[in-house]
């Protein structure tokens, strides 16, 4: 048994791809070793990654595969020998078994005598197997974008390979890939250690040897080192705090091998620019952390994470350089801000004719016209249902929503679209309702993002997204599989999330949104509605953590009203643990089956039901109780109190149980049978208003 | 800070260029002069765009003034230019130590890497009109993007083999950094050795920025620009059409066939398009169409360039 270490040295891997590739290399290497019987299942392993390397370490790797002994049965003796001499069939079998013909045995089977052999497949050495198998695993690693670099285009990888290291115990393993053969050599930090080779005697030395060469190979250790350094450096100015930003911590962790942190400052006068702009410049463009004071207000400082360590003089140079860049960026932003004020948002609307939205859907001017119409239609529906919404502000926001796309600030900082429009609207004296709606129109950009703060913003955001979806679907550009180039799924998720979470009830249904967005085209509207319903299913599962069967049950009872579907799903989840509910679910399934079986079997129509039919006592009780329950349930459903409604239905349990125990539904007398079917149908319908409980998986 | 500024003042703009050219000449690069037709980037010079095609090894370096009419700011913005200068280094096939060589070039211009923070951050490049793309990095020095580093993968819609390494230095950026000035116009271009007078970037280029910004935003005659575009395009298309008869040409006619001339015409179209764009004269509906027209020219030229090279070598074999 020995430790195994493999490292592939690369030119800088894109930060966004490192974590995935690191995990995949570890998974593939371990699976390969297991498959090849070189490690036991669940072997201990670790992995490492920096911008310039991916590595995997595995404990307890066998140096040799065990031999495999196999008992083989060959052709029948009759076929294997002719006139006492072995035939070609015997020779072929001996060759397959890897032994001489005269060493073959014969065994007796019910079908007669057969040739047999015990074959021993000799285990191969681990170095041989790894050298053969590992390159295939490397070639299989997924990269979002890869490249050729060697003449003749022999392989593609994320970036050119620069070295390979493979050690089994103290022995190098002959893995070759990308024009390199693995050895026992790795390399340290580009600048701090240079190009000197670092020779390893054993896998266990790896982490420490790199540490001495200014590389922290363990990603978690590097992340913690950065967090600590951020804390420490920030504390040098009393009262300051760095703004937590997990995604940024991840990025800088993947951009560095030997991180350190420098605190820089900028002139306080830039704080007059909107915080959104300053933070975007620092975070998105410079990968700097923003710093705030005790009250959470932006302070004129930033933190840069460096991939080096230097003395005070060097640090002063680096700080100065970063400050200079940031000042230039802020100057640009201020210049754009001031320059943009020369033309009001109103005047910019006209310029949108020259900004393409999508080549077949026309310009943003055309989109603006469509979105205004759509927003106004949706607002009409919302107002009818007493949503508190200011239609004038909404229309103004819809008109001005895309105007910021012509501003210099948005051209420079595209991620601030909408936000800039909102800020300009305020600066230019538009009302808060208008400005906030413009500001929030792209929300939510992800499942984690918040929804628009106001009903005007919510309607505008829905209209904008629905217009894009309807337009793209109209062109046949629907998302397929993993391909969704126009992020239509994200847009649809956004619509669902807004309808589900907008604080002020926005009583719109998916069907209404789809129809309004698709105009007269019913086929298209149906498609869009289906797409939105599919996203509702996703939302219930992913954002609300609802179980798969609950989601199916609830959506089978209706997938149009988002808030209602969420409430129903939560109610089902809340009561599903109770015994009564489980029993009612089972009964529901039974009733549904009975109704299904009796369908189309020539039943008399419902009008002729139970009059004059003598009721079985259990049926009479159930009918009574069900009648009472129905009144309460109807009232509870009116208040959307689904938990209470389900609990009410669950109280029918003893009566349902008794009914099924004592009564045969499919009575030979058609009138009796019909009266029982009608009763069951009524109960099933009550429950179905909440969820199709036959979808619920009952444990045990 | 004073000490920093003094230390960095060592390089004038022109010394920076000399030093980098000297460095790459020592690595075996042929120093080419800037191409004399308007281009938007050093990549568009035929020394890059056409020479990366085919199997022939290339090492070449040149400074390329690059015009981007829409980026003009009448000389009022300290960081943005209508015309900036790129130093373009083309290495086909890329040497194994290409990154290390690049870092050595920084040392050569006086950047002590032990006192700076340098990162290679993913940044891929593409020029859809040229059917060209590559993967690579932007090189960040103390938070400043100083270089675009690309491994060319495709050009003219054709796979490259071998691929090509391209290093593009932003000379104004680097000079501003080395001289620690906040405005490009304050960069010292040269110093008169006898008088010690400093000639600045402002002195050399400001008028050009002011006038060309005004030309592209305010003066350029849209109707005439469209005419120019149509004329250049027609002539380029005519040559592309004639290139279909390569197989019937004898060796002399073949090698004299003006593929390079066709490329210049395509570049002219590209530049006129940029002017029209800056002038705000291209509507949404037109835009996609005009870009497709120019793509037809540029990609078409790349194809006939490759075809010409192949046909010549086939004739030589006979």
Interface residues (C-beta under 8 A of the other chain):
Chain A: X11 X12 X14 X15 X16 X51 X145 X146 X147 X148 X149 X150 X151 X152 X153 X159 X160 X162 X190 X191 X192 X195 X255 X256 X286 X288 X304 X306 X307 X308 X310 X313 X314 X316 X317 X318 X320 X321 X322 X324 X325 X326 X327 X328 X331 X332 X335 X353 X354 X355 X356 X359 X362 X363
Chain B: X1 X4 X77 X78 X79 X80 X93 X94 X96 X99 X100 X103 X113 X114 X115 X116 X117 X118 X119 X120 X121 X122 X124 X134 X135 X137 X141 X142 X143 X144 X151 X153 X159 X161 X162 X163 X177 X180 X182 X280 X282 X283 X284 X285 X287 X288
